[in-house]
Each structure stands twice: as structure tokens, then as C-alpha cells.
Amino acid sequence: MALNDSIQFSRCFFIQQDPDWQGVHDTVEENLFVLVINGEMSAELNGEVYVLQAGQGILIPKGTKRHLFSSGKQAFHSWRFRFKSKKQFKVQQIYQALALVPYFTLLSQEEYNKVQHTLATAIIQKIETFPQKPQQGSLGLSVQQTEATEMLLRKSLAFNIKPRDMANEVHLSMDHFTRLFKITYGCPPKQYLMKQRMKLAEELLLESTMSVKEVAAKLQERDLGTFCRTFKKVTGLTPTQFRNL
């Protein structure tokens, strides 16, 4: 199933695992995206261990040595998506995918099979747009600077702030802040803010009865057409298509 020029969806499956489950040690033959619905799962990938909680997903590139296992005292449920891509993925990334969870929480495999094209399209196209978990390091923003930046984001519900506001918050020049921010988050501040605003739009579309126009107004978007184009650019779907999934 071709989703776009570079991604081809192979198959998906729903997994329910016991608290003491231990997966096999093997090498991934196709790119794999795992979305945890509830519980907690651990993934040992090329010797590094990642812990995924409900609402998080992880991209496991082809060729990765993996061992998936339960990490707590409770069972966990997850959806797994296999896909081929012309793009070479080099690094495993943890994604905050909470807005996608409502699609899959109540679906059985049989029910999913009826709508898999639409849902697979939504999640696979989002792999490159999910904001990844920040990775602090000596070359990027410090832990304190990252915390200050994210606190500023939380204070502004609609993320109606400018990159310069973020730079001022951590007392850095705009150029210096932009460079460190990109290292930490993997994209420039302006792009990150756009993605976060569209993530909030997704939540409003899924969890409220607000119209598309009202959602745009909530995000202080003055032009509805611009909002719809931006939303489609980030998610691959129009606001109406996203709500009707």
C-alpha cells in the first residue's frame, strides 16, 4: 500500500502482552513503528534501552537489533506498523503520539482491517512530523534551558509566542538559541512551534465539538485558509478529514 512517493505500508498488528512478557532477540527486517496504547513497554535497540509509556511511539529502523519486553508489573497493549521507505532512518526516536491514541484504543484487529488504509496513512505520514523527545547534551540547550523553554510553552496554551521570546527566556542571542535549539529538538524553533500548535489543534478536533473555524480562532489564527493549509502540511490531512477518521 503506497502512502506517498517514499513510504509503502506493509502491515500492522495489535499486540496484547502479559506483565512478564519477553520478546525475542532479533534484527528488524522492515522499518517498524510501535505505538503503546496502555501500560509500559521497554525496547532494547542496538544495546540501548528505551522505555515507552502509554501515548508514546518509537521508530525502529530496518537492520536494528531489537529486544522488546514488558517493563512493569502490568500488561501493555500496542499497535505495530511495518513499512518500507526510501528514506534511511539512522536513529531511534521516541515520539509523543498522544493525539493518535484515540484512533486505536478501542479497535480490534478485525475493526482495524476495515479502516486500515486511512489510519495507516495518518500514522505513517506523521512519523516525520511527531516532535521527538528532547535530547540534551553538551552541544545543545542545557537541561535548565530546555526546562525554561518548555515552561514558557506550557504557559501559552495556543503557543502564540515567537522564537525570540524563547531566546529571551534563556538569555541567549537569537542566532545562538536557534543553533542550540535545532541540535536539541531536531528542527528550528519556528518549525517546532508550528508542529506543537497543530498538535494542539489535533487534540481540540478530537476531544471537543468546536468547529474548524473555532479551533483556528482558539489558536489565534486569523486566516482560516492559512490554518487549514498549515494543518494539512503538518498532518497530511485537512482538519475535516482528520476529525472524520
N, C-alpha and C positions, 0 to 999 in steps of 0.2 A: 504494500500500500504506500504509494508515493505521497508524501505530505508537502514537499516542495522540491526544489532542484537538488538539494544536498542531503535530505533526510528521507529514509524509507523505513516505515514502521513494519516490524516483523510479526510480533505477537505480544500479548500481555496475559498475565495470570494473577489471580488473587491468592494470597498465602495467609494461612492461619497457623501460627506456631505456638507450641507449649512453652512454659516458662524455662524449661531446661533444654530447649532445642539447640542443637549444634549442627550447622551446615557442613557440607564437605569442603575440603581444601581443593580448589581447582583454579584454572585460568579462564577468564571470561572470553568467550568466543565472539560475542557481539556486544556493542555498546549496550549498557543496561542502566535504566533509571529506576530507583526504588523509592516509593513514596510510603512512609509509615502513617497508618491511619490512627492507630492507638497503641498503647504500650510503649516499649523501648527496645530498640534493636542495636546491636553492635556490628561493626564491619571492620575486619582486619584486611587492609588493602595494601599490598606490597610492603607488608611489615608494619604499617601504621594503623592505629585503631581509631575509628570514628564512632561516636555514639549518637544515634538518631532518636529523637523523641517524636511523639505524635505531631503531625503537621510539618515534618521536615522530610526532605528528599535528598538523595545523593546520586551523583552521576558516576558510574563505574565504567571507564573506557575499555574498549576491546584490548585484550592482552594483559589486563590487570590480574595479579594473583590475589584471590579473594577467599575469605572465610567469614560467612555471616552467622551470627548466633544471637540468642536471647541474652540481654544484658541485665535483666532484673528478675524479680520473683513473680512476674505476671506474664501472661501470654501477650503476643503482639500480632497485629494484622497489617498487611502491606500489599500494595499493588506493585507489580514489576512490569516494566516495559522494555522490550528488546527492539533495537533499531540500528540500521546501518546509516552511515553518514560519510560524506566525502571529507568532512572536516575531521582533523586529527585532534582528539582530546588527550591532553597530557596530564592534567591534574584533577584529582578527585575534588569535588566541591560540595559543600553542604548548603542546601537551599531552604529558605523559609517559604514553604509552599502552602501555608495555612488556607489561603483562599481557594485552593483546589480540593481540599479535603471533602467539602460537602458533596462534590460530584460522586465520590467513590464510597463514602461511609456506608451507605445503605444498599449498594448494588451487589447482587450476587454475580457469579461469573456468567450465568445464563442471561441475566438482565444486561450485563455489560456488553455481551456479544451483540445485542440489538442496537447499541448506540456507540460501538467502539470506534468507528471512524471519526465521529465528532469529538469524542473525549480524547482519543489518542492524538488527534490533531492539536487539540488545545494544550495538552501537557508536553508533547514533544516540541512544539514550536516555542514553548515557554522555557525550555532548558537554557537557552542563551539569554533569557531576559530576567530570570529569577535573581534577586540580589543575593549574592553569596555571603556566607558568614564571614565577617571581617577577620583578617589575619594580621595581627600586629607584629611588628618586627623593627629591627634597628633602622631599616631603610624607609619605613612608612611612619604613619602617625603613631605616637606613643599610646599606651593604654589610657592614660589620663586625657590625652587629646581626643581619642576616639570616644571615650565616655562623655566628654563635654559636648562633642559634636552630636552624638545620638540623643543626649538630653535636650539639646536645642530642637532637634527634630520632633521629639515627643511633645514638646511644649506647643508646637504648631500643628494642630490637628490636620490641616489641609496642606502641610508642608509648603505654605506660602512664604517661603524665605528664599533668599538669594545666596549663591555661593560665597559672596563677600561677607554676608552675615556670619556664615560658618567660619570663615577665615578669621574674622574679628573675634569670634568667641574663643579661639585658641591662640590669639595674639600672634598670627603669622601673616606675612605678606600674601597677596592673592596668588602669585606665581608659585611661591614655596608651598603654600597649602594645597594647591591643585596637584602639584607633583607628588606630595606625600599621600594625599587622598587617593589618587589613582593607584598608587602602589598598594595601599591598604584595602581598597574596595574593588579594584579591578576596572574602574571606569572613572571618568571625570565627574566632579560634583554635580554639574548641570544634568548630566545623563542619569546619575543616581537619583537625584531629586525627582526627575520625570518618572522614573520607574516606580519610586515609592508612592508618588501621587496616583499613578494608575493602579497600584496595588490597593490603595485605599478606595479608589473608585470601584474596583472589583468587589471589595467587601460590601460596599454600600449597595451595589447592584444585586448581590446575592442575599444580603441579610435585611434589606429594607424594601419598602414599597415605593420609594422615591422614584420619580420618572427620571429618564436620562438627563433631561434639562435641569431637574432639581439637583441631581448628582453633580453636574457640571458647576452649578451655582454654589453648591456646598464646598467645592474645591476652588471657588473663586475664579473659575474660568469664564471669561466674559463672552467668548465666542463659542457657541455650541458646535459649529462645524470643525473648528480647530481642535476642540476637545475630542470629538469623535475620531478625527484623523490620527491624533496622538495616541488614543486608546488602541486603535487598530494597529498602529505601528509597533506598539509595545507587546500587545497580546496576540496579534494575528486575527482578531475578530472585532467586529463593531460592538459597541455597548449592548445593542439589542440582541445580537447573535450570542454574546456571552451570557446574557441573562436567560436566554431561552434554551441553553444547553440542558 
